[in-house]
Amino acid sequence: MATVTYAFLCSGVGLALCERLLSQDTERLRLCLACRNMHRAQAARSALLAAHPTAQVDLLQMDTSSIFSVIRAAQEVRLRYDRLDYLYLNAGIMPNPQFDMKAFFKGLFSSNVITMFATAEGILTQRDGVTPDGLGEIFATNLFGHFLLVRELEPMLCHAGRTSQLIWTSSSNAQRSAFSLEDIQHQTGTQPYSSSKYASDLLSLALNTHYNPQGLYSSVICPGFVMTNLTYSILPSFPAFLWTLLMPLFWLIRMFTNTFTLTPFNGAEALFWLFKQKPESLDPYAKYHSLTSGLGNNYTQPRKMDIDLGTSESLYEKLLQLESEVRRKVEEKKKEAQHAHRHLAGSVSS
Ligand SMILES: NC(=O)c1ccc[n+]([C@@H]2O[C@H](COP(=O)([O-])OP(=O)(O)OC[C@H]3O[C@@H](n4cnc5c(N)ncnc54)[C@H](OP(=O)(O)O)[C@@H]3O)[C@@H](O)[C@H]2O)c1
C-alpha cells in the first residue's frame, strides 16, 4: 500500500525533503505537493520526476492563507486518496521583514551573539498584511490555514489500528515573548512571524493531547538557518553575489552554532528523520532540530520547547472558536451567492 505524503513546497526545505524521500523509496511512496503557484509546482514536479522517473508525484493547488482554497483543496484530497500517512505543514512566509542593523551590531559585541545568529532574536521584525478573509496574513498562512486543513482532513488522519503524522516546520525564532493569547494573530505587535511559529509549537502539543488516542501524532521541527527564498527576502535589496561572498563567513559561524545548516538538503534533515520514526516514541514537548556539524555532518536533535499545556489548550480553544466563526461566514457567503443566483435566474426568465 502506498504511503501518501502531503507537503507544502515548490522550493526550499520542502522540495529538498521530497527529493530525500524519493531517493530513499519511490516504490511505496505517493507524494502530493500542495502549492499555491501551479507554475512553480509543475517545475518542482518535473525536477523530481527527472531524477526519479517512476515516482508518483501529484499536484494540488492550495493557498494556506485562503479559507476557501484550504476547504476546496481538502475536499479534493478526500476525493482523490483513501489514506494519508504524513502531512508536512511546511508553508511559511515572512513578508516585509525589517532587519534591525542597530540591534545586530549591538548583538555582535554582546554575550548573546551566538543566540542572535542562531535564532535571529531581537533583529527581525515584520509588517503584516490582512487576507481577504480578514485574518492576519502571517497567522493565516503559517498557522490557521494548516490548522483548518488538519480539521478538514481529520477523518482521513484518524484511524483505529494505524498512525498518521503531522509535521510542522517551526523555527528557533518561535519565542514566547512574541506570543499573546489575547492577540493570537499578533495584530498589535511587530513580530508576527515569531508569534505564528510559537503558536505552531503550542498547537502541536494540543493536537497530541486531543488526537493521540485516535492514532494522530504531531511534531515540530526547526530546519536551522537555511539559504532559501524566505531567507533572501529578509534583505531583498542585497545582490546575489553579496550572499555568495557571505557564505565563507556562514561556514565559519557553523563552527560555533550547528544550527547554520545553510543548504535546503541539510535543513530537511529533521523532516526526513521524523519520517522514519515511530510517532509514539516522539516527545510532544520537543522541537526536532536539523543540525549540521562544522565538518558538514547532518543530524537531528530534540530540544525542549518553552511551552506549557495550559497555554496550548487555551490557544486550541481560541482556534476552534475562530474556526466556527470562519465556517459560519463561509456558509453565509454561500447562501448569499445562492440567493443572488436565484434572483438572477428569476430576472432572466421573467
Ligand atoms: N529558511 C530558513 O532559514 C528557515 C528557518 C526557520 C524556519 N523556516 C521555515 O521553513 C519553512 C519552509 O521555508 P523555506 O525556508 O524553505 O522557504 P521557501 O523556499 O520560501 O519555502 C516556503 C514554501 O511555502 C510556500 N508558501 C508560502 N505561502 C504559501 C501559501 N499561502 N500557500 C501555500 N504555500 C505557501 C511557498 O510557496 P511559493 O513557492 O509559492 O512561494 C514555498 O514553497 C517555512 O515554514 C519557514 O518559516 C525557514
The ligand as an SDF file (V2000), in Angstrom:
LIG
                    3D

 48 52  0  0  0  0  0  0  0  0999 V2000
   14.9870   29.3310    5.6790 N   0  0  0  0  0  0  0  0  0  0  0  0
   15.1900   29.3570    6.9770 C   0  0  0  0  0  0  0  0  0  0  0  0
   16.2690   29.7160    7.4630 O   0  0  0  0  0  0  0  0  0  0  0  0
   14.0660   28.9360    7.9040 C   0  0  0  0  0  0  0  0  0  0  0  0
   14.3180   28.9440    9.2780 C   0  0  0  0  0  0  0  0  0  0  0  0
   13.3090   28.5350   10.1500 C   0  0  0  0  0  0  0  0  0  0  0  0
   12.0850   28.1190    9.6410 C   0  0  0  0  0  0  0  0  0  0  0  0
   11.8680   28.1440    8.3050 N   0  0  0  0  0  0  0  0  0  0  0  0
   10.5440   27.6770    7.8350 C   0  0  0  0  0  0  0  0  0  0  0  0
   10.7330   26.6820    6.8480 O   0  0  0  0  0  0  0  0  0  0  0  0
    9.5570   26.5950    6.0300 C   0  0  0  0  0  0  0  0  0  0  0  0
    9.9700   26.4970    4.5930 C   0  0  0  0  0  0  0  0  0  0  0  0
   10.5810   27.7250    4.2130 O   0  0  0  0  0  0  0  0  0  0  0  0
   11.8570   27.8010    3.2720 P   0  0  0  0  0  0  0  0  0  0  0  0
   12.9610   28.3620    4.0740 O   0  0  0  0  0  0  0  0  0  0  0  0
   12.0450   26.5210    2.5590 O   0  0  0  0  0  0  0  0  0  0  0  0
   11.4290   28.9830    2.2880 O   0  0  0  0  0  0  0  0  0  0  0  0
   10.7120   28.9450    0.8580 P   0  0  0  0  0  0  0  0  0  0  0  0
   11.6130   28.3310   -0.1460 O   0  0  0  0  0  0  0  0  0  0  0  0
   10.2160   30.3240    0.6460 O   0  0  0  0  0  0  0  0  0  0  0  0
    9.5100   27.9210    1.0910 O   0  0  0  0  0  0  0  0  0  0  0  0
    8.2750   28.3010    1.6240 C   0  0  0  0  0  0  0  0  0  0  0  0
    7.2340   27.4970    0.9000 C   0  0  0  0  0  0  0  0  0  0  0  0
    5.9500   27.8620    1.4430 O   0  0  0  0  0  0  0  0  0  0  0  0
    5.1010   28.0950    0.3440 C   0  0  0  0  0  0  0  0  0  0  0  0
    4.0390   29.0310    0.6990 N   0  0  0  0  0  0  0  0  0  0  0  0
    4.1510   30.2840    1.1630 C   0  0  0  0  0  0  0  0  0  0  0  0
    2.9260   30.8290    1.3370 N   0  0  0  0  0  0  0  0  0  0  0  0
    2.0330   29.9030    0.9500 C   0  0  0  0  0  0  0  0  0  0  0  0
    0.6360   29.8670    0.8800 C   0  0  0  0  0  0  0  0  0  0  0  0
   -0.1300   30.9200    1.2310 N   0  0  0  0  0  0  0  0  0  0  0  0
    0.0180   28.7310    0.4340 N   0  0  0  0  0  0  0  0  0  0  0  0
    0.7540   27.6680    0.0570 C   0  0  0  0  0  0  0  0  0  0  0  0
    2.1070   27.6330    0.0960 N   0  0  0  0  0  0  0  0  0  0  0  0
    2.7240   28.7480    0.5330 C   0  0  0  0  0  0  0  0  0  0  0  0
    5.9930   28.7170   -0.7090 C   0  0  0  0  0  0  0  0  0  0  0  0
    5.3610   28.6620   -1.9560 O   0  0  0  0  0  0  0  0  0  0  0  0
    5.8270   29.6200   -3.1600 P   0  0  0  0  0  0  0  0  0  0  0  0
    6.8600   28.8050   -3.8790 O   0  0  0  0  0  0  0  0  0  0  0  0
    4.5740   29.8340   -3.9370 O   0  0  0  0  0  0  0  0  0  0  0  0
    6.3570   30.8720   -2.5680 O   0  0  0  0  0  0  0  0  0  0  0  0
    7.2160   27.8370   -0.5960 C   0  0  0  0  0  0  0  0  0  0  0  0
    7.0650   26.6620   -1.3400 O   0  0  0  0  0  0  0  0  0  0  0  0
    8.7230   27.8340    6.3760 C   0  0  0  0  0  0  0  0  0  0  0  0
    7.6570   27.4620    7.2030 O   0  0  0  0  0  0  0  0  0  0  0  0
    9.6950   28.7160    7.1300 C   0  0  0  0  0  0  0  0  0  0  0  0
    9.0310   29.5650    8.0350 O   0  0  0  0  0  0  0  0  0  0  0  0
   12.8190   28.5280    7.4170 C   0  0  0  0  0  0  0  0  0  0  0  0
  1  2  1  0
  2  3  2  0
  2  4  1  0
  4  5  1  0
  4 48  2  0
  5  6  2  0
  6  7  1  0
  7  8  2  0
  8  9  1  0
  8 48  1  0
  9 10  1  0
  9 46  1  0
 10 11  1  0
 11 12  1  0
 11 44  1  0
 12 13  1  0
 13 14  1  0
 14 15  2  0
 14 16  1  0
 14 17  1  0
 17 18  1  0
 18 19  2  0
 18 20  1  0
 18 21  1  0
 21 22  1  0
 22 23  1  0
 23 24  1  0
 23 42  1  0
 24 25  1  0
 25 26  1  0
 25 36  1  0
 26 27  1  0
 26 35  1  0
 27 28  2  0
 28 29  1  0
 29 30  1  0
 29 35  2  0
 30 31  1  0
 30 32  2  0
 32 33  1  0
 33 34  2  0
 34 35  1  0
 36 37  1  0
 36 42  1  0
 37 38  1  0
 38 39  2  0
 38 40  1  0
 38 41  1  0
 42 43  1  0
 44 45  1  0
 44 46  1  0
 46 47  1  0
M  CHG  2   8   1  16  -1
M  END
$$$$
